[in-house]
């Protein structure tokens, strides 16, 4: 069984920074693609960034230049560095990792973590 645990969220002032972590555990063979999504109150969950196996990254316009996705394959962990945070970044953030495990390939989601940007 594979589990993803997110950490690093919380309350931050506008202009501040946070780093989210998404640590995977279980019978993992290897990571494939990974991504971060977020869902603000009353809105649909949206893809904000992804990282492919060839290390090509995608960022939605609203976070481009401020957020950075990265991974540490040795630790089975994905990170989201968030700089210059704005109130509109307030949302629940979810990691999603496509991976190969002992039972096959599948996509796994973190439990979600709250990020609140407010003065």
Secondary structure, DSSP 4 states (H G I P E B T S, - for coil): --EEEEE--EEE-TT--EEEEEEEESSEEEEEEEEEEEE-TTS--EEEEEE-TT--EEE-TTTTTTEEEEEETTTTEEEEEE-S--GGG-EEEEEEEEEEETTEEEEEE---EEEEE--
